[in-house]
Amino acid sequence: MRRSVLMIVFPGFQLLDLAGPADVFATAALLAPEDGYQVEVAAVRAGPVPAGNGIPVTARALGEVTGPVDTLMVVGGMSVPEQLGDRELVEAVAGLAGGARRVASVCNGAFLLAEAGLLDHRRATTHWLAAGELDARYECVEVDPDPLYIEDGNVWTSAGVLSGVDLALALVARDHGHALARDVARGLVVYLHRPGGQSQFSTPMRAMTPRSEPLRELQAYIDANPAADLSVPALADRVGMSERHFSRVFTEQTGLSPGRYVERSRAEAARRLLEVTAHPLDRVARESGLGTPETLYRVFRRHWRISPGDHRRRFRSKEK
């Protein structure tokens, strides 16, 4: 028997958030007709619903959904902040979730799940650009901005946009096994399991911009000179502060300690070198200020959960 997938949209939704997972489920249904999926699209009001790019998608009314829902999936989009005040939408999500076997969100659709109380005391993710806001707005949600998707009980959340494909493939694998998910991924010419997390796509992986002009200039200097002496004494001297005062002010205004910021900046420098050069790892480590290949490896594993070599194979431009 086919499993029902109800995908919830709203004016201004991200079309890829809908189309990516829908094509995964449709391909699974094509490959396994007896055990696939039946996808439906629903919105507060029936009829054409314009995506953020202007393309309309026909949806049924949420109030008309009466049959059992296996998977309830809420998409994201630039207009999500406007939708959080739509009580009819939020209450429909909460109500349908109560009867669904599992609930999922794509990108910042996680905000609608959170607004409906479905992420309370759960671990969740969303687009890296919106993770801080989700964390600040919903204190009961444990936000992890790096994974491409997270499963917590019967609630699944995914990161930005096309990570909805990663999520849908994981759902297919859970329902029907690795072999079908693999065949779907092959058919769509996508990774079954992408290496690393979404922080590898968040360029630059920066802290907050300082209010102080000298600290903004120092931040730019750090990013432009990863191999320079970026120790706390050297940086404090550069802005004419004592080490203790500098560390306190820098941390207050950026949200990161100087050491943490320097490591992130150097990791970004190493990432760029891996993507645009063929330099051996010892040279990448040296020019990015990380010193040794061993340190380069540890930093990459800490920040992106991927090795430098795997990152280069995944992202290096073949034209370089």
ABEGO torsion letter per residue (X at the ends): XBBBBBBBBBBGBBAAAAAAAAAAAAAAAAABAAABBBBBBBBABBEBBBBAAGBBBBBBBAAABABBBABBBBBBEAAAAAAAABAAAAAAAAAAAAABABBBBBEAAAAAAAAAGAABGBBBBBBAAAAAAAAAABAABBBBAABABBBBEABBBBBBGAAAAAAAAAAAAAAAEAAAAAAAAAAAGBBABBBEBAAAABOBBBBBBBABAAAAAAAAAAAABAABBABAAAAAAAAGBBAAAAAAAAAAAAGBBAAAAAAAAAAAAAAAAAAABABBAAAAAAAAGAGBAAAAAAAAAAAAGBBAAAAAAAABBAAX
